[in-house]
Amino acid sequence: MPLIRMLKAVLKKVRLVIPVFRLDGFVGVDSPPTVRPTSREQALSFIKWIKHSARITASRVCVYFALLAGAFAPALLLAGDGSSDAVRPSNILIITADNLGYGDLQCYNSKSKIRTPNLDRFATQGARLTGFYTASPTCTVSRACLLTGRIPQRHGLTNQLGGVAGNYGVGLSHDEILIPQILKTAPTPYTTGCFGKWNIGFAQGSRPTERGFDEFIGHASGNLDYYFHNYRQKHDLYHGTDELHREGEYSTDIFADAAIDFMRRKSKTADPWFCYLPFNSPHFPTAGNKTRGEANVWQAPGWAFEACGYPPDESNPDKRYEAVVYSLDVAIGRVLSTLDQTGTADNTFVFFMSDNGAFRLNRKGLDVGSNEPLRHGGVTCWEGGLRVAAMARWPTRIKPGSVITQPFWSPDLLPACTKIADAALPTDVKFDGKDPLPILLNNAPSSHKSFYFEYRSHAALRMSDWKIVRDKQNRAWQLFNIADDPVEARDLATSHQNKAAELADDFARWQKSFQH
Ligand SMILES: [Ca+2]
């Protein structure tokens, strides 16, 4: 919108900020123009300029100025100094946890022993989602779907990036358009930051600061040592495209601190910001990332163990995992407190989700996360892999303490961000996301006819209350009524053959839409 940009440039030149300077003498305007020059001289100069350039009488100046202020009120407010948050475009904060289980949080599973007071509070301040799906049950692919608004079969990144070569390769196609790139095209372009796990390619041209983010502190790979930041034998922590050495600092806190610093700085400016905060926690530890002979155990700060009532050398993996999730929760609490401290909480859309369900592969000491009561977990298309803990907060718009059961999914975040920013979706891209704001703000019914999932040999389709699932390509579909049977215990494929066929047909319809 060139007109708004032009006005902002003029305002910047004459150093006008809001709110409220009562231009005495400009009688006849019930609600005075909301401008405040930084000095009386500038005010007089500005008034003279208006009078001179318009060659009109003082009374006409009133009318002229009122019209000007009215016509450009949004731009005047957008040019504010942060105290005008009620009307400037909302900031956007997307936080993802890594492999956090649906049943790890007490607000989803009362049997969980893990304390997450900050996420619990977040749920009471906004909406807790019980029908939210990630579009893929694995790290790399889940992130690509979130950032592109498209399913894997459309954006092409259908598998986990493997090894150093995979994680430092091209990864996601450079033709794909990411959320931050769209936000840069908004009438008021967003400043953008990414802090945490990237995991969709780190070759030249693939890195966050080359894909729409102004700032990045994080790692390329799918997992890293929480303290020494190694992926396999490679150091894997970056500031922009440069290596960053912060060995000895806990990765969760590095990423939270970076996001906090970004939000503090950007909240002082006139432009809205977008912060993407993909924590690596609580991803399971990996023996291949150890370089100093350490045991491959869950890593958490000493204070987190202490807060949970355990010694730092606690040997029980369940208890160690508890400290990992607790420290993540504390970090999220610090991030959310920053919104309060900077006065931006009321004008920031916050979305939290786990990138996929906890892994339930029976690996001793590693698969201790819980997806209770859902079936199975990460890398499968059972509910435990796909339906994830998620929450959304947007004060005065999303009802506090609400629970939203309507199904929607991670590709919907791209159209949500686009809408919030008043940006336009590219018209030549087939998106799988649909604007979820009617669901979040008004508890409207989901506008999705169905949801398509496919990862390796696993596949599923959810349509209304029904879902078909198979874990081998040549196996027959199983059919479940998710509303009656959320744990997928009763296969109804035989007793409801027509329903199973209807969903299978829809699965085929999806496939036709991306197979050429
Ligand atoms: Ca993950």
Boltz pocket constraint, residues with backbone or C-beta under 6 A from the ligand:
constraints:
  - pocket:
      binder: B
      contacts: [[A, 97], [A, 98], [A, 99], [A, 138], [A, 139], [A, 355], [A, 356], [A, 357]]
      max_distance: 6.0
